[in-house]
Amino acid sequence: MAFGNLFKSLFSGGSSEAKAADPVAYKGFTIEAAPINEDGKFRTAGYISGELDGETRRIRYIRADQNSGHDAAIEHSIVKARQIIDEQGKKLLEKTQL
């Protein structure tokens, strides 16, 4: 998929969030995998929540990766969220979207 189509689908409402999975705890964060259904393929996406300065923050992440099946997209979204947490730690909670 070209980047133009990616941005169009992300910002024009041309995609829809697929059924979210049960939350997963990881290193003090909560991961909610929520792949985006784009014409039968599922884009890696979800939310990472954690506490920063006494406030619970929920950050959205969307990646370019796609999977052909919903279950595979759920697993891939969790793997990517863990990678983000490992790389950025609590600093990621200072952002609004990844």
C-alpha beads as a LAMMPS data file, in Angstrom:
LAMMPS data file: protein, C-alpha beads

98 atoms
97 bonds

1 atom types
1 bond types

-500.0 500.0 xlo xhi
-500.0 500.0 ylo yhi
-500.0 500.0 zlo zhi

Masses

1 110.0

Atoms # bond

1 1 1 0.000 0.000 0.000
2 1 1 1.374 3.415 -0.910
3 1 1 1.872 6.010 1.802
4 1 1 -0.835 8.189 0.245
5 1 1 -3.343 5.380 0.663
6 1 1 -2.108 4.775 4.212
7 1 1 -2.738 8.385 5.222
8 1 1 -6.043 8.460 3.369
9 1 1 -7.288 5.381 5.198
10 1 1 -6.007 6.600 8.575
11 1 1 -7.509 10.075 8.376
12 1 1 -10.511 9.812 6.059
13 1 1 -12.509 7.224 7.944
14 1 1 -11.835 4.707 5.173
15 1 1 -10.798 2.118 7.712
16 1 1 -12.430 0.714 10.778
17 1 1 -11.003 -0.585 13.996
18 1 1 -11.431 -4.343 14.234
19 1 1 -12.547 -6.057 17.410
20 1 1 -10.068 -5.328 20.188
21 1 1 -8.406 -8.073 22.191
22 1 1 -8.296 -8.462 25.957
23 1 1 -5.769 -6.140 27.609
24 1 1 -2.282 -7.514 28.302
25 1 1 -0.081 -6.369 31.206
26 1 1 3.603 -5.767 30.417
27 1 1 6.268 -4.070 32.575
28 1 1 3.765 -1.858 34.387
29 1 1 1.861 -0.926 31.220
30 1 1 -1.408 -2.184 29.755
31 1 1 -1.510 -3.091 26.067
32 1 1 -4.789 -3.115 24.170
33 1 1 -4.262 -4.531 20.687
34 1 1 -6.797 -2.972 18.313
35 1 1 -5.863 -3.703 14.686
36 1 1 -7.481 -1.548 12.012
37 1 1 -9.453 -3.395 9.316
38 1 1 -8.536 -2.051 5.905
39 1 1 -10.349 -3.905 3.146
40 1 1 -9.842 -7.308 4.749
41 1 1 -6.266 -6.751 5.912
42 1 1 -5.488 -5.675 9.440
43 1 1 -3.072 -2.848 10.244
44 1 1 -1.018 -3.177 13.430
45 1 1 -2.473 -0.774 16.014
46 1 1 -3.647 -0.416 19.569
47 1 1 -3.240 1.474 22.821
48 1 1 -0.604 1.516 25.533
49 1 1 -1.683 2.739 28.976
50 1 1 0.362 3.552 32.013
51 1 1 0.634 5.953 34.898
52 1 1 2.631 9.167 34.634
53 1 1 2.734 11.653 37.523
54 1 1 -0.314 10.055 39.150
55 1 1 -2.365 10.245 35.953
56 1 1 -3.311 7.304 33.755
57 1 1 -2.327 8.002 30.148
58 1 1 -3.582 6.035 27.125
59 1 1 -1.473 6.403 23.991
60 1 1 -2.533 5.262 20.508
61 1 1 -0.014 3.530 18.252
62 1 1 -0.421 2.696 14.560
63 1 1 2.166 0.946 12.423
64 1 1 2.396 0.319 8.682
65 1 1 2.536 -3.473 9.152
66 1 1 -0.464 -5.474 7.938
67 1 1 -1.652 -9.026 8.518
68 1 1 -4.176 -11.021 6.544
69 1 1 -5.878 -12.454 9.632
70 1 1 -7.341 -10.740 12.681
71 1 1 -5.746 -13.120 15.220
72 1 1 -2.302 -12.670 13.650
73 1 1 -2.808 -8.904 13.723
74 1 1 -3.685 -9.045 17.429
75 1 1 -0.487 -10.944 18.189
76 1 1 1.619 -8.658 16.016
77 1 1 0.089 -5.566 17.648
78 1 1 1.035 -6.912 21.092
79 1 1 4.591 -7.684 19.940
80 1 1 4.963 -4.148 18.532
81 1 1 3.599 -2.577 21.730
82 1 1 6.096 -4.548 23.815
83 1 1 8.870 -3.338 21.504
84 1 1 7.725 0.280 21.929
85 1 1 7.658 -0.132 25.720
86 1 1 11.123 -1.720 25.740
87 1 1 12.554 1.075 23.586
88 1 1 10.879 4.101 25.163
89 1 1 9.818 3.140 28.677
90 1 1 7.797 5.694 30.660
91 1 1 8.870 8.437 28.237
92 1 1 6.281 7.179 25.743
93 1 1 3.512 8.343 28.091
94 1 1 4.544 11.957 27.470
95 1 1 3.302 11.638 23.870
96 1 1 -0.245 11.750 22.539
97 1 1 0.232 9.263 19.698
98 1 1 3.052 7.032 18.504

Bonds

1 1 1 2
2 1 2 3
3 1 3 4
4 1 4 5
5 1 5 6
6 1 6 7
7 1 7 8
8 1 8 9
9 1 9 10
10 1 10 11
11 1 11 12
12 1 12 13
13 1 13 14
14 1 14 15
15 1 15 16
16 1 16 17
17 1 17 18
18 1 18 19
19 1 19 20
20 1 20 21
21 1 21 22
22 1 22 23
23 1 23 24
24 1 24 25
25 1 25 26
26 1 26 27
27 1 27 28
28 1 28 29
29 1 29 30
30 1 30 31
31 1 31 32
32 1 32 33
33 1 33 34
34 1 34 35
35 1 35 36
36 1 36 37
37 1 37 38
38 1 38 39
39 1 39 40
40 1 40 41
41 1 41 42
42 1 42 43
43 1 43 44
44 1 44 45
45 1 45 46
46 1 46 47
47 1 47 48
48 1 48 49
49 1 49 50
50 1 50 51
51 1 51 52
52 1 52 53
53 1 53 54
54 1 54 55
55 1 55 56
56 1 56 57
57 1 57 58
58 1 58 59
59 1 59 60
60 1 60 61
61 1 61 62
62 1 62 63
63 1 63 64
64 1 64 65
65 1 65 66
66 1 66 67
67 1 67 68
68 1 68 69
69 1 69 70
70 1 70 71
71 1 71 72
72 1 72 73
73 1 73 74
74 1 74 75
75 1 75 76
76 1 76 77
77 1 77 78
78 1 78 79
79 1 79 80
80 1 80 81
81 1 81 82
82 1 82 83
83 1 83 84
84 1 84 85
85 1 85 86
86 1 86 87
87 1 87 88
88 1 88 89
89 1 89 90
90 1 90 91
91 1 91 92
92 1 92 93
93 1 93 94
94 1 94 95
95 1 95 96
96 1 96 97
97 1 97 98
